[in-house]
């Protein structure tokens, strides 16, 4: 019994140390993301995603990068965009950008693994998008898209539908800084910040626990043998192929993948394997089941196969590009794995950003936005299910659900 408790204690301690190390980068990332979401009006861009042209896909990429990093919310919002007239390719590109090109992921990668991984994120992400667009042109035939749209129009619930359906941006044409520092702007920032944290907190905790267990229980020698790290050529070939498969069964998405990515990197997986693992948050088992409910079995299998091949290809390309440029770290160390709680700059930064986070949470509830948390997991057609009081409360603060016109927040 003592040995079991000791192993559990080591795993929890590792998870706690990693969580403490990445806390302020996460808070900073979600704060910046909340600011972007608060001032970028979604309704002004969505109608430009009806085609699968390079311009439409670029718009989808930008809208996704300015959205929540919660994978479930991204998947739900992508279906909403598809139902409203966006092309299937643009909706899927939105998903990829929403979880793989967001600022919080880049910050956590830089502080937890190194700036090279952040650079790789913003290089490999667009590469993956290009591969997805090309493969959809080959495989997503008109009949399959029409069948997927018919299934999507059934409105079967998935996860985080309510969160995906809320446009919390400031509905005003005032200059950027005036919008941001207005009462409506502060309120919208607090809404985005709190809602995004509520959406990803579960995955963050699960990801930290899995990473802590891996670090405490799985010998490094075993990982190096699995990833063939003693043979650079075989490791290069295997890494991007196996990375997404590890993610599929880990059930963790978005930034929650980063701690486990650090464990895999220290254990010998290739650089490209790390990137393909991080990108695979959109093909974990629960999300694959949601695809089936949203678009039907054939379309879900097409999405899974397309995403997997694109992730693998992006992993190979980014390693082939980074290796000759000397951008792949030689040391297999990760700050997030070597962390410990003590009085250092990390602790002071954590305290500072926790104060900011607390202020936003207090403002969120003080302005009457508590009902949003109860609605974030609601059905896709929320406008038919809201209670009158909640509906009025949200509209007072500029939040409009699917099917409603934007509420003016000044």
C-alpha positions in Angstrom: 0.0 0.0 0.0 2.8 2.4 0.9 4.4 1.8 -2.5 1.1 2.5 -4.3 0.6 5.7 -2.4 4.2 6.7 -3.1 3.7 6.3 -6.9 0.4 8.2 -6.8 2.1 10.9 -4.7 4.9 11.2 -7.2 2.5 11.5 -10.1 0.4 14.1 -8.4 3.5 16.1 -7.4 4.7 16.1 -11.0 1.3 17.2 -12.2 1.2 20.0 -9.6 4.7 21.2 -10.5 3.9 21.3 -14.2 0.6 23.1 -13.6 2.4 25.7 -11.4 5.1 26.2 -14.1 2.6 26.9 -16.9 0.0 28.8 -14.9 1.0 32.3 -15.7 1.7 31.6 -19.4 -1.8 30.1 -19.6 -3.4 33.1 -17.8 -1.5 35.5 -20.1 -2.5 33.5 -23.2 -6.2 33.4 -22.3 -6.1 37.1 -21.4 -4.7 38.0 -24.8 -7.2 35.6 -26.5 -10.1 37.2 -24.6 -9.0 40.6 -25.7 -8.9 39.5 -29.3 -12.3 37.8 -29.1 -13.8 40.8 -27.4 -13.0 43.2 -30.2 -13.3 40.9 -33.3 -16.8 40.7 -34.5 -17.6 37.2 -35.7 -20.7 38.1 -37.7 -18.8 40.5 -40.0 -16.6 37.7 -41.2 -18.7 34.5 -41.2 -20.5 35.3 -44.5 -17.1 35.5 -46.3 -16.5 31.8 -45.6 -19.1 30.4 -48.1 -16.4 29.3 -50.6 -13.4 27.1 -50.4 -11.1 29.5 -52.2 -7.7 30.5 -50.7 -9.3 33.9 -49.6 -12.2 32.1 -47.8 -9.8 29.7 -46.1 -7.5 32.5 -45.1 -10.5 34.2 -43.5 -11.5 31.0 -41.7 -8.0 30.7 -40.4 -8.0 34.2 -39.1 -11.4 33.8 -37.4 -10.3 30.5 -35.9 -7.1 32.0 -34.5 -9.2 34.7 -32.8 -11.6 32.2 -31.2 -11.6 30.0 -28.2 -9.0 27.3 -28.0 -11.5 24.7 -26.6 -11.6 21.9 -29.1 -15.2 21.0 -28.3 -16.3 24.6 -28.7 -14.4 24.9 -32.0 -16.0 21.7 -33.4 -19.5 22.9 -32.4 -18.9 26.4 -33.8 -17.6 24.9 -37.1 -20.9 23.0 -37.5 -22.8 26.2 -36.8 -20.8 28.0 -39.5 -21.4 25.1 -41.9 -25.1 25.2 -41.2 -25.2 28.9 -41.8 -23.6 28.6 -45.3 -19.8 28.3 -44.8 -18.2 25.7 -47.0 -17.2 22.4 -45.4 -13.5 23.1 -46.0 -13.7 26.6 -44.4 -15.5 25.2 -41.4 -12.8 22.5 -40.9 -10.0 25.0 -41.4 -11.6 27.2 -38.7 -11.4 24.2 -36.3 -7.7 23.7 -37.0 -6.8 27.3 -36.5 -9.0 27.7 -33.4 -7.1 25.0 -31.5 -3.6 25.1 -33.2 -2.9 28.7 -34.1 -4.2 30.4 -30.9 -1.9 32.7 -28.8 -2.3 30.7 -25.6 -0.9 27.6 -27.1 2.1 29.4 -28.5 2.9 31.0 -25.2 2.7 27.8 -23.3 4.8 26.0 -25.9 7.5 28.7 -25.7 7.6 28.6 -21.9 7.2 24.9 -21.4 9.2 23.4 -24.3 11.1 26.3 -26.0 10.5 29.0 -28.6 11.4 26.6 -31.4 8.1 24.7 -30.8 6.1 27.9 -30.9 7.7 28.8 -34.2 7.0 25.3 -35.4 3.3 25.7 -34.4 2.8 28.7 -36.6 4.7 27.2 -39.5 3.2 23.7 -39.4 -0.3 24.9 -38.6 -0.7 26.6 -42.0 1.0 23.6 -43.7 -1.6 21.3 -42.2 -4.4 23.6 -43.4 -3.0 23.5 -46.9 -2.9 19.7 -46.9 -6.5 19.5 -45.5 -7.8 21.9 -48.2 -6.1 19.8 -50.9 -7.3 16.5 -49.6 -10.9 17.7 -49.2 -10.8 18.7 -52.8 -10.0 15.1 -53.7 -12.3 13.3 -51.2 -15.2 15.6 -50.2 -17.4 15.1 -53.2 -20.6 17.1 -53.6 -22.8 14.2 -52.6 -20.8 13.6 -49.4 -20.9 17.3 -48.5 -24.7 17.4 -49.1 -25.2 14.4 -46.9 -23.0 16.0 -44.2 -25.1 19.2 -44.4 -28.3 17.3 -44.2 -27.0 15.5 -41.1 -25.7 18.8 -39.6 -29.1 20.4 -40.1 -30.7 17.8 -37.8 -29.0 19.7 -35.0 -28.0 16.7 -32.9 -26.2 17.9 -29.7 -22.5 17.4 -29.3 -20.5 19.2 -26.6 -20.0 22.9 -25.6 -22.8 24.0 -28.0 -23.8 26.9 -25.8 -20.3 28.2 -25.5 -19.8 28.0 -29.3 -23.0 29.8 -30.0 -22.3 32.9 -27.9 -20.7 35.8 -29.7 -19.3 37.8 -26.8 -17.6 40.5 -29.0 -18.3 44.2 -28.6 -20.9 45.0 -31.3 -19.6 48.5 -32.0 -17.7 50.2 -34.8 -15.7 52.4 -32.4 -11.8 52.4 -32.7 -10.0 49.3 -31.2 -8.8 50.9 -27.9 -12.1 52.7 -27.3 -14.0 49.4 -27.7 -11.5 47.5 -25.5 -11.4 49.9 -22.5 -15.1 50.7 -22.6 -17.4 49.1 -20.0 -18.7 46.8 -22.7 -15.2 45.9 -23.7 -14.1 45.0 -20.2 -17.3 43.0 -19.8 -16.7 41.2 -23.0 -13.1 40.4 -22.1 -14.2 39.0 -18.7 -16.8 36.9 -20.5 -14.4 35.4 -23.0 -11.7 34.8 -20.3 -14.0 33.1 -17.8 -15.9 31.1 -20.5 -12.7 29.9 -22.1 -11.2 28.8 -18.8 -14.4 27.0 -17.9 -14.3 25.2 -21.2 -10.7 23.9 -21.0 -10.2 23.5 -17.3 -11.3 19.8 -17.3 -8.9 19.0 -20.2 -6.1 20.9 -18.5 -6.4 18.9 -15.3 -6.7 15.6 -17.2 -3.7 16.5 -19.3 -1.6 17.4 -16.3 -2.6 14.2 -14.5 -1.7 12.0 -17.5 1.6 13.8 -18.0 2.4 13.5 -14.3 1.7 9.8 -14.4 3.8 9.3 -17.5 6.7 11.2 -16.0 6.5 9.4 -12.6 5.7 5.9 -13.8 7.0 5.3 -17.3 10.8 4.9 -17.5 12.6 7.1 -20.0 14.4 4.1 -21.4 11.1 2.5 -22.3 10.0 5.6 -24.1 13.2 5.9 -26.0 12.9 2.3 -27.1 9.3 2.8 -28.3 10.2 6.0 -30.2 13.4 4.4 -31.7 15.4 7.4 -30.5 18.7 5.6 -31.0 18.1 5.5 -34.8 17.5 9.1 -36.0 16.2 8.0 -39.4 13.7 5.5 -38.0 12.7 8.0 -35.3 12.0 10.7 -38.0 9.8 8.2 -39.9 8.0 6.9 -36.8 7.4 10.1 -34.8 4.7 11.9 -36.9 3.0 8.6 -37.5 2.7 7.6 -33.9 2.2 11.1 -32.4 -1.4 11.6 -33.4 -2.2 8.0 -32.3 -1.0 8.7 -28.8 -3.2 11.9 -28.7 -6.3 9.9 -29.9 -6.2 7.7 -26.9 -5.2 10.3 -24.4 -8.6 12.0 -24.6 -7.0 15.4 -24.0 -7.3 18.4 -26.3 -6.0 21.9 -27.0 -3.4 23.3 -24.6 -3.9 20.4 -22.3 -1.7 18.4 -24.6 1.4 20.4 -23.9 2.6 18.8 -20.6 2.3 15.3 -22.2 4.1 16.6 -25.3 6.9 17.7 -23.1 7.1 14.2 -21.6 7.1 12.6 -25.1 9.8 15.0 -26.2 12.0 14.2 -23.2 11.3 10.5 -23.9 12.7 10.5 -27.4 9.9 11.2 -29.9 11.0 13.2 -32.9 10.4 17.0 -33.3 7.9 16.4 -36.0 6.2 13.8 -33.8 5.7 16.3 -31.1 4.0 18.7 -33.5 1.8 16.0 -35.0 0.8 15.0 -31.5 -0.1 18.6 -30.5 -2.2 19.0 -33.7 -4.2 15.8 -33.0 -6.5 17.3 -30.5 -9.2 17.3 -33.2 -9.2 13.5 -33.7 -9.4 12.3 -30.1 -12.0 9.6 -29.6 -14.8 11.8 -28.0 -14.5 14.3 -30.9 -14.6 11.6 -33.5 -17.9 10.5 -32.0 -19.2 14.0 -32.2 -18.2 14.2 -35.9 -20.3 11.1 -36.5 -23.3 12.8 -34.8 -22.7 16.1 -36.6 -22.0 14.9 -40.2 -22.6 11.2 -40.5 -20.3 8.2 -40.5 -18.8 8.6 -43.9 -18.0 12.3 -43.4 -16.6 11.6 -40.0 -14.3 8.9 -41.3 -13.2 11.3 -44.1 -12.5 14.0 -41.6 -10.5 11.7 -39.4 -8.4 10.3 -42.3 -7.8 13.7 -43.8 -6.8 15.3 -40.5 -4.5 12.4 -39.6 -2.7 12.5 -43.0 -2.4 16.3 -42.8 -0.9 16.1 -39.3 1.6 13.5 -40.3 2.6 15.5 -43.4 2.9 18.7 -41.5 5.1 16.9 -38.9 7.4 15.6 -41.6 7.6 19.0 -43.4 8.4 21.1 -40.3 11.2 18.7 -39.3 12.7 18.6 -42.8 12.6 22.5 -42.8 13.8 23.0 -39.2 16.6 20.5 -39.2 18.9 22.1 -41.8 18.3 25.5 -40.2 19.5 24.2 -36.8 16.1 25.1 -35.2 15.5 21.7 -33.6 16.7 21.8 -29.9 19.6 19.5 -29.3 18.8 19.0 -25.6 15.7 17.0 -24.8 14.8 19.1 -21.8 11.6 20.9 -21.0 11.2 23.6 -18.4 7.7 22.3 -17.6 9.2 19.0 -16.5 12.0 20.4 -14.4 9.9 22.8 -12.4 9.3 23.0 -8.7 7.3 25.3 -6.5 9.5 27.9 -4.8 9.9 31.7 -4.5 11.2 32.6 -7.9 10.0 34.6 -10.9 7.5 32.0 -11.8 5.8 32.4 -8.4 5.7 36.2 -8.6 4.3 36.1 -12.2 1.7 33.5 -11.1 0.6 35.7 -8.3 0.4 38.8 -10.5 -1.7 37.1 -13.2 -3.9 35.4 -10.6 -4.8 38.8 -9.3 -5.7 39.9 -12.8 -7.7 36.7 -13.3 -9.5 37.2 -10.0 -10.5 40.7 -11.1 -11.9 39.5 -14.4 -13.9 36.7 -12.6 -15.3 39.2 -10.1 -16.3 41.6 -12.9 -17.8 38.6 -14.8 -20.2 37.8 -11.9 -20.7 41.4 -10.8 -22.1 42.3 -14.2 -24.7 39.4 -14.0 -23.1 36.9 -16.4 -23.3 33.9 -14.1 -26.1 32.3 -16.2 -23.6 32.0 -19.2 -21.8 29.2 -17.3 -25.0 27.2 -17.1 -25.7 27.7 -20.8 -22.2 26.8 -22.2 -23.1 23.2 -22.7 -26.5 23.8 -24.1 -28.1 22.5 -27.2 -27.2 23.8 -30.7 -30.5 25.6 -31.2 -30.3 27.5 -27.9 -32.7 30.3 -28.9 -35.6 27.9 -28.6 -34.6 26.8 -25.1 -33.5 29.9 -23.1 -35.5 31.0 -20.1 -36.7 34.5 -20.4 -34.6 35.9 -17.5 -31.4 34.4 -18.7 -32.1 35.5 -22.3 -32.6 39.1 -21.2 -29.6 39.1 -18.9 -27.2 38.0 -21.6 -28.5 40.5 -24.1 -28.1 43.3 -21.6 -24.3 42.5 -21.7 -23.9 42.1 -25.5 -24.0 38.3 -25.7 -26.3 36.9 -28.4 -26.9 33.2 -29.0 -27.3 31.4 -32.3 -30.2 32.7 -34.3 -30.3 36.2 -32.7 -29.1 39.4 -34.1 -26.2 41.1 -32.4 -27.1 43.1 -29.3 -25.7 46.6 -29.1 -23.2 47.3 -26.4 -22.2 50.7 -27.3 
